[in-house]
Amino acid sequence: MSLGLFGDGFVEAVPDETLKALAARQCRETHGRICGKAIAVPVLEAPGQTAIGRFGWKDQQASLLSFAADAYLNEMGITSRLASAEVTTLCDTVKDPEDSTGEDGLADIDRFARFMRATKAPPRDTRRAATTEAEKGSRLFDAVGCATCHVRALETAPAGTAVNGGAFVVPPALGGKVFHPFGDFLLHDVGTGDGIALAAEEHFGPAFRAMQPTYEPTANRMRTPPLWGVRMRPRLMHDGRSLTFTAAILRHRGEASRERWRFLELKEREKQQLIAFLRSL
């Protein structure tokens, strides 16, 4: 199941310290029951530098340029200056890297990263959000504990701040902005993990093979999917197996077991109010 790209420019501009502090606060406030994991990953365009991962189901990339290079290699089989090693060389007859730099000094991965940074965040359905049912559901969303991981608001770094190991400077269009993703971009074990750890060589290249033990704890953890725009998704959860909001909520276990039971304890009318709120996102 793919993750949407809309609004990812804001996500990239969130300071590492914000995500690390959010993980620590969750763990502290829930007495260790919910502890989002913030992992440091290599920034491919800034050799020797790492940053907190936030893109991909395993938070395998921290920057949108690294994410673009990763997608070109692992989704389309196209090497680039940042990911120049083929995952497999079988029938590979084209000279690498296949993504070359044009006369404007940009390669396809650069253009794709620019495109992602320029996309707008998914808007709310303001008509639905203003209904009494959705407003009551919003309060229940907090009372049940959903907002612990599906965080309502985050703020980007000020314009002019260097991020991604110094490789990208936050522009005015993205700097100092409060946005509402309804997600924490951290890794959690909510009982739906796939058992597959982040593959260091696949996402960062052979030079990072020795880092694999660092990422083994990601095996049964998945990134919290932001809920902005969720009303337009026909399938939910990382595997797309949940077709309704209720079904998705009931699959939450592990760190989210208590929240699942709180939802089950709601009256039927209250459950529908919470769902009405989700349909406004």
Rosetta blueprint (number, residue, H / E / L):
1 M L
2 S L
3 L L
4 G L
5 L L
6 F L
7 G L
8 D H
9 G H
10 F H
11 V H
12 E H
13 A L
14 V L
15 P L
16 D H
17 E H
18 T H
19 L H
20 K H
21 A H
22 L H
23 A H
24 A H
25 R H
26 Q H
27 C H
28 R H
29 E H
30 T L
31 H L
32 G L
33 R L
34 I L
35 C L
36 G L
37 K E
38 A L
39 I L
40 A E
41 V E
42 P E
43 V L
44 L L
45 E L
46 A L
47 P L
48 G L
49 Q L
50 T E
51 A E
52 I E
53 G L
54 R L
55 F E
56 G L
57 W L
58 K L
59 D L
60 Q L
61 Q E
62 A L
63 S L
64 L H
65 L H
66 S H
67 F H
68 A H
69 A H
70 D H
71 A H
72 Y H
73 L H
74 N H
75 E H
76 M H
77 G L
78 I L
79 T L
80 S L
81 R L
82 L L
83 A L
84 S L
85 A L
86 E L
87 V L
88 T L
89 T L
90 L L
91 C L
92 D L
93 T L
94 V L
95 K L
96 D L
97 P L
98 E L
99 D L
100 S L
101 T L
102 G L
103 E L
104 D L
105 G L
106 L L
107 A L
108 D H
109 I H
110 D H
111 R H
112 F H
113 A H
114 R H
115 F H
116 M H
117 R H
118 A H
119 T L
120 K L
121 A L
122 P L
123 P L
124 R L
125 D L
126 T H
127 R H
128 R H
129 A H
130 A L
131 T L
132 T H
133 E H
134 A H
135 E H
136 K H
137 G H
138 S H
139 R H
140 L H
141 F H
142 D H
143 A H
144 V H
145 G L
146 C H
147 A H
148 T H
149 C L
150 H L
151 V L
152 R L
153 A L
154 L E
155 E E
156 T L
157 A L
158 P L
159 A L
160 G L
161 T L
162 A E
163 V E
164 N L
165 G L
166 G L
167 A L
168 F E
169 V E
170 V L
171 P L
172 P L
173 A L
174 L L
175 G L
176 G L
177 K L
178 V E
179 F E
180 H L
181 P L
182 F L
183 G L
184 D L
185 F L
186 L L
187 L E
188 H E
189 D L
190 V L
191 G L
192 T L
193 G L
194 D L
195 G L
196 I L
197 A L
198 L L
199 A L
200 A H
201 E H
202 E H
203 H H
204 F H
205 G L
206 P H
207 A H
208 F H
209 R H
210 A H
211 M H
212 Q H
213 P H
214 T H
215 Y H
216 E H
217 P H
218 T H
219 A L
220 N L
221 R L
222 M E
223 R E
224 T L
225 P L
226 P L
227 L L
228 W L
229 G L
230 V H
231 R H
232 M H
233 R L
234 P L
235 R L
236 L E
237 M L
238 H L
239 D L
240 G L
241 R L
242 S E
243 L L
244 T L
245 F H
246 T H
247 A H
248 A H
249 I H
250 L H
251 R L
252 H L
253 R L
254 G H
255 E H
256 A H
257 S H
258 R H
259 E H
260 R H
261 W H
262 R H
263 F H
264 L H
265 E L
266 L L
267 K L
268 E H
269 R H
270 E H
271 K H
272 Q H
273 Q H
274 L H
275 I H
276 A H
277 F H
278 L H
279 R L
280 S L
281 L L
